[in-house]
C-alpha cells in the first residue's frame, strides 16, 4: 500500500499527490492530511476514481484509507 504524508500542504497539493499516485493503478492507498479542506477534496477525488474511502481522525489529523 502506498502511504502519503500531506500534512502541512494546502490544496490542491494533496489532490495532486493522490492523482499522481493513482497512476500506478494500485487497489489501496493511504494519505494523512491535517486540514478539513484537504480531507474533503482528496476524499471526493478518490471516490470519483472509484475508491471507497474511510477516514480516521486523531488529534486534528485525518488518515484517509482508499480501497477499490
mmCIF file of the N, C-alpha and C atoms, coordinates in Angstrom:
data_MODEL
# 
_entry.id   MODEL 
# 
loop_
_atom_site.group_PDB 
_atom_site.id 
_atom_site.type_symbol 
_atom_site.label_atom_id 
_atom_site.label_alt_id 
_atom_site.label_comp_id 
_atom_site.label_asym_id 
_atom_site.label_entity_id 
_atom_site.label_seq_id 
_atom_site.pdbx_PDB_ins_code 
_atom_site.Cartn_x 
_atom_site.Cartn_y 
_atom_site.Cartn_z 
_atom_site.occupancy 
_atom_site.B_iso_or_equiv 
_atom_site.pdbx_formal_charge 
_atom_site.auth_seq_id 
_atom_site.auth_comp_id 
_atom_site.auth_asym_id 
_atom_site.auth_atom_id 
_atom_site.pdbx_PDB_model_num 
ATOM 1   N N  . UNK A 1 1  ? 0.840   -1.179 0.000   1.00 0.00 ? 1  UNK A N  1 
ATOM 2   C CA . UNK A 1 1  ? 0.000   0.000  0.000   1.00 0.00 ? 1  UNK A CA 1 
ATOM 3   C C  . UNK A 1 1  ? 0.884   1.241  0.000   1.00 0.00 ? 1  UNK A C  1 
ATOM 4   N N  . UNK A 1 2  ? 0.455   2.226  -0.743  1.00 0.00 ? 2  UNK A N  1 
ATOM 5   C CA . UNK A 1 2  ? 1.178   3.479  -0.863  1.00 0.00 ? 2  UNK A CA 1 
ATOM 6   C C  . UNK A 1 2  ? 0.641   4.466  0.174   1.00 0.00 ? 2  UNK A C  1 
ATOM 7   N N  . UNK A 1 3  ? 1.472   4.867  1.152   1.00 0.00 ? 3  UNK A N  1 
ATOM 8   C CA . UNK A 1 3  ? 1.065   5.832  2.173   1.00 0.00 ? 3  UNK A CA 1 
ATOM 9   C C  . UNK A 1 3  ? 1.747   7.159  1.904   1.00 0.00 ? 3  UNK A C  1 
ATOM 10  N N  . UNK A 1 4  ? 0.941   8.225  1.849   1.00 0.00 ? 4  UNK A N  1 
ATOM 11  C CA . UNK A 1 4  ? 1.470   9.561  1.577   1.00 0.00 ? 4  UNK A CA 1 
ATOM 12  C C  . UNK A 1 4  ? 1.207   10.471 2.760   1.00 0.00 ? 4  UNK A C  1 
ATOM 13  N N  . UNK A 1 5  ? 2.171   11.300 3.063   1.00 0.00 ? 5  UNK A N  1 
ATOM 14  C CA . UNK A 1 5  ? 2.051   12.264 4.156   1.00 0.00 ? 5  UNK A CA 1 
ATOM 15  C C  . UNK A 1 5  ? 1.892   13.652 3.545   1.00 0.00 ? 5  UNK A C  1 
ATOM 16  N N  . UNK A 1 6  ? 0.681   14.197 3.628   1.00 0.00 ? 6  UNK A N  1 
ATOM 17  C CA . UNK A 1 6  ? 0.413   15.517 3.058   1.00 0.00 ? 6  UNK A CA 1 
ATOM 18  C C  . UNK A 1 6  ? 0.168   16.550 4.159   1.00 0.00 ? 6  UNK A C  1 
ATOM 19  N N  . UNK A 1 7  ? 0.632   16.256 5.363   1.00 0.00 ? 7  UNK A N  1 
ATOM 20  C CA . UNK A 1 7  ? 0.480   17.220 6.452   1.00 0.00 ? 7  UNK A CA 1 
ATOM 21  C C  . UNK A 1 7  ? 1.272   18.477 6.122   1.00 0.00 ? 7  UNK A C  1 
ATOM 22  N N  . UNK A 1 8  ? 0.652   19.629 6.401   1.00 0.00 ? 8  UNK A N  1 
ATOM 23  C CA . UNK A 1 8  ? 1.315   20.901 6.152   1.00 0.00 ? 8  UNK A CA 1 
ATOM 24  C C  . UNK A 1 8  ? 1.119   21.416 4.732   1.00 0.00 ? 8  UNK A C  1 
ATOM 25  N N  . UNK A 1 9  ? 0.506   20.603 3.869   1.00 0.00 ? 9  UNK A N  1 
ATOM 26  C CA . UNK A 1 9  ? 0.267   21.036 2.493   1.00 0.00 ? 9  UNK A CA 1 
ATOM 27  C C  . UNK A 1 9  ? -1.168  21.516 2.358   1.00 0.00 ? 9  UNK A C  1 
ATOM 28  N N  . UNK A 1 10 ? -1.342  22.562 1.565   1.00 0.00 ? 10 UNK A N  1 
ATOM 29  C CA . UNK A 1 10 ? -2.700  23.045 1.329   1.00 0.00 ? 10 UNK A CA 1 
ATOM 30  C C  . UNK A 1 10 ? -3.130  22.643 -0.075  1.00 0.00 ? 10 UNK A C  1 
ATOM 31  N N  . UNK A 1 11 ? -4.423  22.618 -0.277  1.00 0.00 ? 11 UNK A N  1 
ATOM 32  C CA . UNK A 1 11 ? -4.954  22.232 -1.588  1.00 0.00 ? 11 UNK A CA 1 
ATOM 33  C C  . UNK A 1 11 ? -4.515  23.242 -2.634  1.00 0.00 ? 11 UNK A C  1 
ATOM 34  N N  . UNK A 1 12 ? -4.203  22.767 -3.802  1.00 0.00 ? 12 UNK A N  1 
ATOM 35  C CA . UNK A 1 12 ? -4.523  21.450 -4.351  1.00 0.00 ? 12 UNK A CA 1 
ATOM 36  C C  . UNK A 1 12 ? -3.405  20.408 -4.215  1.00 0.00 ? 12 UNK A C  1 
ATOM 37  N N  . UNK A 1 13 ? -2.353  20.690 -3.467  1.00 0.00 ? 13 UNK A N  1 
ATOM 38  C CA . UNK A 1 13 ? -1.204  19.781 -3.414  1.00 0.00 ? 13 UNK A CA 1 
ATOM 39  C C  . UNK A 1 13 ? -1.554  18.343 -3.016  1.00 0.00 ? 13 UNK A C  1 
ATOM 40  N N  . UNK A 1 14 ? -2.355  18.106 -1.963  1.00 0.00 ? 14 UNK A N  1 
ATOM 41  C CA . UNK A 1 14 ? -2.695  16.716 -1.628  1.00 0.00 ? 14 UNK A CA 1 
ATOM 42  C C  . UNK A 1 14 ? -3.453  15.994 -2.745  1.00 0.00 ? 14 UNK A C  1 
ATOM 43  N N  . UNK A 1 15 ? -4.327  16.712 -3.442  1.00 0.00 ? 15 UNK A N  1 
ATOM 44  C CA . UNK A 1 15 ? -5.067  16.091 -4.547  1.00 0.00 ? 15 UNK A CA 1 
ATOM 45  C C  . UNK A 1 15 ? -4.114  15.744 -5.688  1.00 0.00 ? 15 UNK A C  1 
ATOM 46  N N  . UNK A 1 16 ? -3.169  16.612 -5.954  1.00 0.00 ? 16 UNK A N  1 
ATOM 47  C CA . UNK A 1 16 ? -2.168  16.328 -6.998  1.00 0.00 ? 16 UNK A CA 1 
ATOM 48  C C  . UNK A 1 16 ? -1.343  15.109 -6.610  1.00 0.00 ? 16 UNK A C  1 
ATOM 49  N N  . UNK A 1 17 ? -0.989  15.001 -5.322  1.00 0.00 ? 17 UNK A N  1 
ATOM 50  C CA . UNK A 1 17 ? -0.226  13.841 -4.846  1.00 0.00 ? 17 UNK A CA 1 
ATOM 51  C C  . UNK A 1 17 ? -0.992  12.543 -5.064  1.00 0.00 ? 17 UNK A C  1 
ATOM 52  N N  . UNK A 1 18 ? -2.281  12.527 -4.702  1.00 0.00 ? 18 UNK A N  1 
ATOM 53  C CA . UNK A 1 18 ? -3.051  11.284 -4.834  1.00 0.00 ? 18 UNK A CA 1 
ATOM 54  C C  . UNK A 1 18 ? -3.306  10.972 -6.302  1.00 0.00 ? 18 UNK A C  1 
ATOM 55  N N  . UNK A 1 19 ? -3.495  12.004 -7.101  1.00 0.00 ? 19 UNK A N  1 
ATOM 56  C CA . UNK A 1 19 ? -3.726  11.776 -8.537  1.00 0.00 ? 19 UNK A CA 1 
ATOM 57  C C  . UNK A 1 19 ? -2.496  11.119 -9.169  1.00 0.00 ? 19 UNK A C  1 
ATOM 58  N N  . UNK A 1 20 ? -1.306  11.629 -8.850  1.00 0.00 ? 20 UNK A N  1 
ATOM 59  C CA . UNK A 1 20 ? -0.069  11.038 -9.378  1.00 0.00 ? 20 UNK A CA 1 
ATOM 60  C C  . UNK A 1 20 ? 0.112   9.610  -8.878  1.00 0.00 ? 20 UNK A C  1 
ATOM 61  N N  . UNK A 1 21 ? -0.174  9.387  -7.590  1.00 0.00 ? 21 UNK A N  1 
ATOM 62  C CA . UNK A 1 21 ? -0.029  8.040  -7.023  1.00 0.00 ? 21 UNK A CA 1 
ATOM 63  C C  . UNK A 1 21 ? -0.981  7.068  -7.699  1.00 0.00 ? 21 UNK A C  1 
ATOM 64  N N  . UNK A 1 22 ? -2.204  7.513  -7.987  1.00 0.00 ? 22 UNK A N  1 
ATOM 65  C CA . UNK A 1 22 ? -3.205  6.626  -8.582  1.00 0.00 ? 22 UNK A CA 1 
ATOM 66  C C  . UNK A 1 22 ? -2.887  6.249  -10.024 1.00 0.00 ? 22 UNK A C  1 
ATOM 67  N N  . UNK A 1 23 ? -1.926  6.890  -10.617 1.00 0.00 ? 23 UNK A N  1 
ATOM 68  C CA . UNK A 1 23 ? -1.491  6.497  -11.961 1.00 0.00 ? 23 UNK A CA 1 
ATOM 69  C C  . UNK A 1 23 ? -0.875  5.101  -11.949 1.00 0.00 ? 23 UNK A C  1 
ATOM 70  N N  . UNK A 1 24 ? -0.440  4.636  -10.771 1.00 0.00 ? 24 UNK A N  1 
ATOM 71  C CA . UNK A 1 24 ? 0.143   3.299  -10.646 1.00 0.00 ? 24 UNK A CA 1 
ATOM 72  C C  . UNK A 1 24 ? -0.932  2.215  -10.632 1.00 0.00 ? 24 UNK A C  1 
ATOM 73  N N  . UNK A 1 25 ? -2.206  2.614  -10.529 1.00 0.00 ? 25 UNK A N  1 
ATOM 74  C CA . UNK A 1 25 ? -3.354  1.694  -10.578 1.00 0.00 ? 25 UNK A CA 1 
ATOM 75  C C  . UNK A 1 25 ? -3.370  0.663  -9.453  1.00 0.00 ? 25 UNK A C  1 
ATOM 76  N N  . UNK A 1 26 ? -2.857  1.027  -8.278  1.00 0.00 ? 26 UNK A N  1 
ATOM 77  C CA . UNK A 1 26 ? -2.926  0.114  -7.138  1.00 0.00 ? 26 UNK A CA 1 
ATOM 78  C C  . UNK A 1 26 ? -4.358  0.069  -6.614  1.00 0.00 ? 26 UNK A C  1 
ATOM 79  N N  . UNK A 1 27 ? -4.665  -0.931 -5.806  1.00 0.00 ? 27 UNK A N  1 
ATOM 80  C CA . UNK A 1 27 ? -6.008  -1.090 -5.264  1.00 0.00 ? 27 UNK A CA 1 
ATOM 81  C C  . UNK A 1 27 ? -6.210  -0.383 -3.930  1.00 0.00 ? 27 UNK A C  1 
ATOM 82  N N  . UNK A 1 28 ? -5.121  0.103  -3.336  1.00 0.00 ? 28 UNK A N  1 
ATOM 83  C CA . UNK A 1 28 ? -5.226  0.675  -1.999  1.00 0.00 ? 28 UNK A CA 1 
ATOM 84  C C  . UNK A 1 28 ? -4.193  1.780  -1.794  1.00 0.00 ? 28 UNK A C  1 
ATOM 85  N N  . UNK A 1 29 ? -4.642  2.871  -1.182  1.00 0.00 ? 29 UNK A N  1 
ATOM 86  C CA . UNK A 1 29 ? -3.771  3.995  -0.852  1.00 0.00 ? 29 UNK A CA 1 
ATOM 87  C C  . UNK A 1 29 ? -4.142  4.515  0.523   1.00 0.00 ? 29 UNK A C  1 
ATOM 88  N N  . UNK A 1 30 ? -3.212  5.242  1.124   1.00 0.00 ? 30 UNK A N  1 
ATOM 89  C CA . UNK A 1 30 ? -3.479  5.883  2.398   1.00 0.00 ? 30 UNK A CA 1 
ATOM 90  C C  . UNK A 1 30 ? -2.816  7.252  2.376   1.00 0.00 ? 30 UNK A C  1 
ATOM 91  N N  . UNK A 1 31 ? -3.526  8.255  2.878   1.00 0.00 ? 31 UNK A N  1 
ATOM 92  C CA . UNK A 1 31 ? -2.967  9.607  2.923   1.00 0.00 ? 31 UNK A CA 1 
ATOM 93  C C  . UNK A 1 31 ? -3.301  10.240 4.264   1.00 0.00 ? 31 UNK A C  1 
ATOM 94  N N  . UNK A 1 32 ? -2.327  10.959 4.806   1.00 0.00 ? 32 UNK A N  1 
ATOM 95  C CA . UNK A 1 32 ? -2.509  11.687 6.052   1.00 0.00 ? 32 UNK A CA 1 
ATOM 96  C C  . UNK A 1 32 ? -2.543  13.175 5.710   1.00 0.00 ? 32 UNK A C  1 
ATOM 97  N N  . UNK A 1 33 ? -3.601  13.855 6.138   1.00 0.00 ? 33 UNK A N  1 
ATOM 98  C CA . UNK A 1 33 ? -3.722  15.300 5.949   1.00 0.00 ? 33 UNK A CA 1 
ATOM 99  C C  . UNK A 1 33 ? -4.047  15.941 7.285   1.00 0.00 ? 33 UNK A C  1 
ATOM 100 N N  . UNK A 1 34 ? -3.844  17.247 7.368   1.00 0.00 ? 34 UNK A N  1 
ATOM 101 C CA . UNK A 1 34 ? -4.089  17.911 8.650   1.00 0.00 ? 34 UNK A CA 1 
ATOM 102 C C  . UNK A 1 34 ? -5.045  19.092 8.549   1.00 0.00 ? 34 UNK A C  1 
ATOM 103 N N  . UNK A 1 35 ? -5.857  19.118 7.480   1.00 0.00 ? 35 UNK A N  1 
ATOM 104 C CA . UNK A 1 35 ? -6.886  20.149 7.428   1.00 0.00 ? 35 UNK A CA 1 
ATOM 105 C C  . UNK A 1 35 ? -8.142  19.611 6.744   1.00 0.00 ? 35 UNK A C  1 
ATOM 106 N N  . UNK A 1 36 ? -9.298  20.088 7.187   1.00 0.00 ? 36 UNK A N  1 
ATOM 107 C CA . UNK A 1 36 ? -10.571 19.555 6.682   1.00 0.00 ? 36 UNK A CA 1 
ATOM 108 C C  . UNK A 1 36 ? -10.777 19.748 5.181   1.00 0.00 ? 36 UNK A C  1 
ATOM 109 N N  . UNK A 1 37 ? -10.271 20.834 4.621   1.00 0.00 ? 37 UNK A N  1 
ATOM 110 C CA . UNK A 1 37 ? -10.450 21.073 3.184   1.00 0.00 ? 37 UNK A CA 1 
ATOM 111 C C  . UNK A 1 37 ? -9.721  20.018 2.373   1.00 0.00 ? 37 UNK A C  1 
ATOM 112 N N  . UNK A 1 38 ? -8.502  19.713 2.739   1.00 0.00 ? 38 UNK A N  1 
ATOM 113 C CA . UNK A 1 38 ? -7.742  18.670 2.040   1.00 0.00 ? 38 UNK A CA 1 
ATOM 114 C C  . UNK A 1 38 ? -8.427  17.324 2.196   1.00 0.00 ? 38 UNK A C  1 
ATOM 115 N N  . UNK A 1 39 ? -8.931  17.050 3.389   1.00 0.00 ? 39 UNK A N  1 
ATOM 116 C CA . UNK A 1 39 ? -9.643  15.783 3.635   1.00 0.00 ? 39 UNK A CA 1 
ATOM 117 C C  . UNK A 1 39 ? -10.809 15.651 2.671   1.00 0.00 ? 39 UNK A C  1 
ATOM 118 N N  . UNK A 1 40 ? -11.630 16.675 2.570   1.00 0.00 ? 40 UNK A N  1 
ATOM 119 C CA . UNK A 1 40 ? -12.812 16.631 1.704   1.00 0.00 ? 40 UNK A CA 1 
ATOM 120 C C  . UNK A 1 40 ? -12.432 16.511 0.235   1.00 0.00 ? 40 UNK A C  1 
ATOM 121 N N  . UNK A 1 41 ? -11.437 17.281 -0.198  1.00 0.00 ? 41 UNK A N  1 
ATOM 122 C CA . UNK A 1 41 ? -11.049 17.266 -1.610  1.00 0.00 ? 41 UNK A CA 1 
ATOM 123 C C  . UNK A 1 41 ? -10.418 15.944 -2.033  1.00 0.00 ? 41 UNK A C  1 
ATOM 124 N N  . UNK A 1 42 ? -9.569  15.384 -1.186  1.00 0.00 ? 42 UNK A N  1 
ATOM 125 C CA . UNK A 1 42 ? -8.951  14.093 -1.501  1.00 0.00 ? 42 UNK A CA 1 
ATOM 126 C C  . UNK A 1 42 ? -10.012 12.996 -1.504  1.00 0.00 ? 42 UNK A C  1 
ATOM 127 N N  . UNK A 1 43 ? -10.919 13.038 -0.530  1.00 0.00 ? 43 UNK A N  1 
ATOM 128 C CA . UNK A 1 43 ? -11.982 12.052 -0.465  1.00 0.00 ? 43 UNK A CA 1 
ATOM 129 C C  . UNK A 1 43 ? -12.847 12.116 -1.728  1.00 0.00 ? 43 UNK A C  1 
ATOM 130 N N  . UNK A 1 44 ? -13.228 13.300 -2.130  1.00 0.00 ? 44 UNK A N  1 
ATOM 131 C CA . UNK A 1 44 ? -14.064 13.473 -3.318  1.00 0.00 ? 44 UNK A CA 1 
ATOM 132 C C  . UNK A 1 44 ? -13.352 12.962 -4.577  1.00 0.00 ? 44 UNK A C  1 
ATOM 133 N N  . UNK A 1 45 ? -12.058 13.280 -4.698  1.00 0.00 ? 45 UNK A N  1 
ATOM 134 C CA . UNK A 1 45 ? -11.306 12.828 -5.864  1.00 0.00 ? 45 UNK A CA 1 
ATOM 135 C C  . UNK A 1 45 ? -11.223 11.298 -5.894  1.00 0.00 ? 45 UNK A C  1 
ATOM 136 N N  . UNK A 1 46 ? -10.896 10.694 -4.748  1.00 0.00 ? 46 UNK A N  1 
ATOM 137 C CA . UNK A 1 46 ? -10.757 9.236  -4.694  1.00 0.00 ? 46 UNK A CA 1 
ATOM 138 C C  . UNK A 1 46 ? -12.080 8.544  -5.005  1.00 0.00 ? 46 UNK A C  1 
ATOM 139 N N  . UNK A 1 47 ? -13.161 9.055  -4.460  1.00 0.00 ? 47 UNK A N  1 
ATOM 140 C CA . UNK A 1 47 ? -14.469 8.459  -4.739  1.00 0.00 ? 47 UNK A CA 1 
ATOM 141 C C  . UNK A 1 47 ? -14.821 8.584  -6.225  1.00 0.00 ? 47 UNK A C  1 
ATOM 142 N N  . UNK A 1 48 ? -14.463 9.696  -6.819  1.00 0.00 ? 48 UNK A N  1 
ATOM 143 C CA . UNK A 1 48 ? -14.701 9.897  -8.251  1.00 0.00 ? 48 UNK A CA 1 
ATOM 144 C C  . UNK A 1 48 ? -13.913 8.889  -9.086  1.00 0.00 ? 48 UNK A C  1 
ATOM 145 N N  . UNK A 1 49 ? -12.777 8.426  -8.550  1.00 0.00 ? 49 UNK A N  1 
ATOM 146 C CA . UNK A 1 49 ? -11.946 7.441  -9.245  1.00 0.00 ? 49 UNK A CA 1 
ATOM 147 C C  . UNK A 1 49 ? -12.376 6.010  -8.936  1.00 0.00 ? 49 UNK A C  1 
ATOM 148 N N  . UNK A 1 50 ? -13.439 5.851  -8.160  1.00 0.00 ? 50 UNK A N  1 
ATOM 149 C CA . UNK A 1 50 ? -13.967 4.522  -7.882  1.00 0.00 ? 50 UNK A CA 1 
ATOM 150 C C  . UNK A 1 50 ? -13.461 3.875  -6.607  1.00 0.00 ? 50 UNK A C  1 
ATOM 151 N N  . UNK A 1 51 ? -12.840 4.654  -5.725  1.00 0.00 ? 51 UNK A N  1 
ATOM 152 C CA . UNK A 1 51 ? -12.326 4.120  -4.464  1.00 0.00 ? 51 UNK A CA 1 
ATOM 153 C C  . UNK A 1 51 ? -13.336 4.347  -3.345  1.00 0.00 ? 51 UNK A C  1 
ATOM 154 N N  . UNK A 1 52 ? -13.373 3.402  -2.403  1.00 0.00 ? 52 UNK A N  1 
ATOM 155 C CA . UNK A 1 52 ? -14.173 3.551  -1.187  1.00 0.00 ? 52 UNK A CA 1 
ATOM 156 C C  . UNK A 1 52 ? -13.243 4.156  -0.146  1.00 0.00 ? 52 UNK A C  1 
ATOM 157 N N  . UNK A 1 53 ? -13.679 5.223  0.497   1.00 0.00 ? 53 UNK A N  1 
ATOM 158 C CA . UNK A 1 53 ? -12.811 5.973  1.406   1.00 0.00 ? 53 UNK A CA 1 
ATOM 159 C C  . UNK A 1 53 ? -13.323 5.859  2.840   1.00 0.00 ? 53 UNK A C  1 
ATOM 160 N N  . UNK A 1 54 ? -12.413 5.521  3.746   1.00 0.00 ? 54 UNK A N  1 
ATOM 161 C CA . UNK A 1 54 ? -12.720 5.575  5.169   1.00 0.00 ? 54 UNK A CA 1 
ATOM 162 C C  . UNK A 1 54 ? -11.748 6.573  5.797   1.00 0.00 ? 54 UNK A C  1 
ATOM 163 N N  . UNK A 1 55 ? -12.244 7.288  6.798   1.00 0.00 ? 55 UNK A N  1 
ATOM 164 C CA . UNK A 1 55 ? -11.449 8.355  7.409   1.00 0.00 ? 55 UNK A CA 1 
ATOM 165 C C  . UNK A 1 55 ? -11.371 8.129  8.906   1.00 0.00 ? 55 UNK A C  1 
ATOM 166 N N  . UNK A 1 56 ? -10.161 8.254  9.425   1.00 0.00 ? 56 UNK A N  1 
ATOM 167 C CA . UNK A 1 56 ? -9.934  8.171  10.866  1.00 0.00 ? 56 UNK A CA 1 
ATOM 168 C C  . UNK A 1 56 ? -9.316  9.489  11.308  1.00 0.00 ? 56 UNK A C  1 
ATOM 169 N N  . UNK A 1 57 ? -9.918  10.131 12.314  1.00 0.00 ? 57 UNK A N  1 
ATOM 170 C CA . UNK A 1 57 ? -9.383  11.392 12.820  1.00 0.00 ? 57 UNK A CA 1 
ATOM 171 C C  . UNK A 1 57 ? -8.701  11.163 14.158  1.00 0.00 ? 57 UNK A C  1 
ATOM 172 N N  . UNK A 1 58 ? -7.528  11.759 14.302  1.00 0.00 ? 58 UNK A N  1 
ATOM 173 C CA . UNK A 1 58 ? -6.807  11.670 15.563  1.00 0.00 ? 58 UNK A CA 1 
ATOM 174 C C  . UNK A 1 58 ? -5.989  12.943 15.747  1.00 0.00 ? 58 UNK A C  1 
ATOM 175 N N  . UNK A 1 59 ? -6.282  13.675 16.812  1.00 0.00 ? 59 UNK A N  1 
ATOM 176 C CA . UNK A 1 59 ? -5.540  14.892 17.161  1.00 0.00 ? 59 UNK A CA 1 
ATOM 177 C C  . UNK A 1 59 ? -5.476  15.900 16.018  1.00 0.00 ? 59 UNK A C  1 
ATOM 178 N N  . UNK A 1 60 ? -6.577  16.097 15.324  1.00 0.00 ? 60 UNK A N  1 
ATOM 179 C CA . UNK A 1 60 ? -6.621  17.080 14.250  1.00 0.00 ? 60 UNK A CA 1 
ATOM 180 C C  . UNK A 1 60 ? -6.002  16.624 12.941  1.00 0.00 ? 60 UNK A C  1 
ATOM 181 N N  . UNK A 1 61 ? -5.617  15.377 12.868  1.00 0.00 ? 61 UNK A N  1 
ATOM 182 C CA . UNK A 1 61 ? -5.079  14.802 11.622  1.00 0.00 ? 61 UNK A CA 1 
ATOM 183 C C  . UNK A 1 61 ? -6.031  13.737 11.118  1.00 0.00 ? 61 UNK A C  1 
ATOM 184 N N  . UNK A 1 62 ? -6.129  13.641 9.807   1.00 0.00 ? 62 UNK A N  1 
ATOM 185 C CA . UNK A 1 62 ? -7.041  12.693 9.181   1.00 0.00 ? 62 UNK A CA 1 
ATOM 186 C C  . UNK A 1 62 ? -6.245  11.689 8.364   1.00 0.00 ? 62 UNK A C  1 
ATOM 187 N N  . UNK A 1 63 ? -6.540  10.414 8.586   1.00 0.00 ? 63 UNK A N  1 
ATOM 188 C CA . UNK A 1 63 ? -5.949  9.344  7.786   1.00 0.00 ? 63 UNK A CA 1 
ATOM 189 C C  . UNK A 1 63 ? -7.037  8.821  6.875   1.00 0.00 ? 63 UNK A C  1 
ATOM 190 N N  . UNK A 1 64 ? -6.839  9.008  5.578   1.00 0.00 ? 64 UNK A N  1 
ATOM 191 C CA . UNK A 1 64 ? -7.797  8.545  4.585   1.00 0.00 ? 64 UNK A CA 1 
ATOM 192 C C  . UNK A 1 64 ? -7.296  7.229  4.001   1.00 0.00 ? 64 UNK A C  1 
ATOM 193 N N  . UNK A 1 65 ? -8.095  6.200  4.139   1.00 0.00 ? 65 UNK A N  1 
ATOM 194 C CA . UNK A 1 65 ? -7.779  4.901  3.547   1.00 0.00 ? 65 UNK A CA 1 
ATOM 195 C C  . UNK A 1 65 ? -8.689  4.708  2.350   1.00 0.00 ? 65 UNK A C  1 
ATOM 196 N N  . UNK A 1 66 ? -8.085  4.460  1.203   1.00 0.00 ? 66 UNK A N  1 
ATOM 197 C CA . UNK A 1 66 ? -8.824  4.357  -0.051  1.00 0.00 ? 66 UNK A CA 1 
ATOM 198 C C  . UNK A 1 66 ? -8.620  2.966  -0.635  1.00 0.00 ? 66 UNK A C  1 
ATOM 199 N N  . UNK A 1 67 ? -9.723  2.271  -0.901  1.00 0.00 ? 67 UNK A N  1 
ATOM 200 C CA . UNK A 1 67 ? -9.661  0.910  -1.446  1.00 0.00 ? 67 UNK A CA 1 
ATOM 201 C C  . UNK A 1 67 ? -10.598 0.792  -2.624  1.00 0.00 ? 67 UNK A C  1 
ATOM 202 N N  . UNK A 1 68 ? -10.167 0.018  -3.620  1.00 0.00 ? 68 UNK A N  1 
ATOM 203 C CA . UNK A 1 68 ? -11.036 -0.283 -4.772  1.00 0.00 ? 68 UNK A CA 1 
ATOM 204 C C  . UNK A 1 68 ? -11.870 -1.482 -4.458  1.00 0.00 ? 68 UNK A C  1 
# 
